Amino acid sequence: MRSEFFSNVLNCHSKEAQTGMIEVTEDYAVMYELCGYLYYDRFNKSEVILLMIAADKYQIKNLFLECKKYLMKNITMDNCIEIFYLTKTLLDEDLKATALKIFNENRSKILSSQKWKEAK
């Protein structure tokens, strides 16, 4: 099974195992990509942050690692703060360090940007 979460929930004496239904809180687009990954080993990169959170929640390790790999290669001064805050939830030190490095390298540009001013 590619997800320990789904395997555990569906192979025990739970309501979900009896009904074959699991209630999820993620939006449709994220779950669509998550299921697509489980079946086809690919995902749309536009939902990568939300998908990484879902991969962590549903214990889909390979998807989590692929999302992390993609983010590590694509951290920019425009998304480093969002990725840094993501690491507070996911507790990923490699991603956190990379986001901080990009922030520190671009500190003056980021702090004077309109996006930063709006985020305050």
C-alpha positions as CSV (number, residue, x, y, z in Angstrom):
1,M,0.0,0.0,0.0
2,R,1.4,3.4,-0.9
3,S,-0.3,5.2,2.1
4,E,0.1,3.8,5.6
5,F,-2.9,6.1,6.6
6,F,-5.3,4.6,4.1
7,S,-4.0,1.1,4.7
8,N,-4.5,1.4,8.4
9,V,-7.9,3.0,8.2
10,L,-9.3,0.6,5.7
11,N,-7.9,-2.6,7.2
12,C,-9.3,-2.2,10.7
13,H,-12.7,-2.4,12.3
14,S,-13.4,1.3,11.7
15,K,-16.5,2.9,10.3
16,E,-14.4,3.8,7.2
17,A,-13.5,0.2,6.7
18,Q,-17.1,-0.9,7.0
19,T,-18.4,1.7,4.6
20,G,-15.4,2.0,2.3
21,M,-15.7,5.8,2.7
22,I,-13.2,8.2,4.3
23,E,-14.1,11.9,5.0
24,V,-11.4,14.3,3.9
25,T,-11.1,18.0,4.5
26,E,-8.8,18.9,1.6
27,D,-10.3,20.6,-1.4
28,Y,-11.2,18.7,-4.5
29,A,-8.2,19.8,-6.6
30,V,-5.7,18.6,-3.9
31,M,-7.4,15.3,-3.5
32,Y,-7.6,14.9,-7.3
33,E,-3.9,15.4,-7.6
34,L,-3.2,13.1,-4.6
35,C,-5.3,10.3,-6.1
36,G,-3.7,10.9,-9.4
37,Y,-0.3,10.4,-7.9
38,L,-1.3,7.2,-6.2
39,Y,-2.5,5.8,-9.5
40,Y,-0.1,7.3,-12.0
41,D,3.0,8.5,-10.1
42,R,2.7,12.1,-11.3
43,F,1.1,15.4,-10.0
44,N,0.4,18.9,-11.1
45,K,3.2,21.2,-9.7
46,S,0.8,24.1,-9.3
47,E,-0.7,22.6,-6.1
48,V,2.6,21.4,-4.7
49,I,2.5,23.1,-1.3
50,L,-1.1,21.9,-0.5
51,L,-0.2,18.5,-1.9
52,M,2.8,18.2,0.3
53,I,0.7,19.0,3.4
54,A,-1.8,16.3,2.3
55,A,1.0,13.8,1.5
56,D,2.2,14.3,5.1
57,K,-1.2,13.9,6.6
58,Y,-2.1,10.8,4.6
59,Q,1.4,9.3,5.0
60,I,2.3,9.1,1.3
61,K,6.1,9.2,1.7
62,N,7.1,9.1,-1.9
63,L,4.8,12.0,-2.8
64,F,6.0,14.0,0.2
65,L,9.6,13.5,-1.0
66,E,8.8,14.4,-4.6
67,C,7.1,17.6,-3.5
68,K,10.0,18.4,-1.2
69,K,12.5,17.8,-4.1
70,Y,10.5,20.1,-6.4
71,L,10.3,22.8,-3.8
72,M,14.0,22.6,-2.9
73,K,14.8,23.3,-6.6
74,N,12.2,26.0,-7.0
75,I,12.5,28.2,-3.9
76,T,12.7,31.8,-4.9
77,M,12.5,35.1,-3.0
78,D,8.8,35.2,-4.0
79,N,7.9,32.0,-2.2
80,C,10.6,31.5,0.4
81,I,8.5,32.9,3.3
82,E,5.5,30.7,2.4
83,I,7.8,27.7,2.2
84,F,9.4,28.6,5.5
85,Y,6.0,28.7,7.2
86,L,5.2,25.4,5.6
87,T,8.2,23.9,7.3
88,K,6.8,24.9,10.7
89,T,3.9,22.6,10.1
90,L,5.8,19.8,8.4
91,L,9.0,20.0,10.5
92,D,11.4,19.6,7.5
93,E,14.8,21.0,8.4
94,D,16.3,20.8,4.9
95,L,13.5,22.7,3.3
96,K,13.5,25.2,6.2
97,A,17.3,25.8,5.9
98,T,17.0,26.4,2.1
99,A,14.1,28.8,2.5
100,L,16.0,30.7,5.2
101,K,19.1,30.8,3.0
102,I,17.1,32.3,0.1
103,F,15.5,34.8,2.4
104,N,18.8,35.9,3.9
105,E,20.4,36.3,0.4
106,N,17.5,38.5,-0.7
107,R,16.5,40.1,2.6
108,S,16.5,43.7,1.5
109,K,14.6,43.0,-1.7
110,I,12.0,40.9,0.1
111,L,11.5,43.4,3.0
112,S,11.0,46.3,0.5
113,S,8.6,44.3,-1.7
114,Q,4.9,45.0,-2.1
115,K,4.2,41.4,-1.2
116,W,6.0,41.7,2.1
117,K,4.2,45.0,2.9
118,E,0.8,43.4,2.2
119,A,1.7,40.3,4.4
120,K,2.3,42.4,7.5
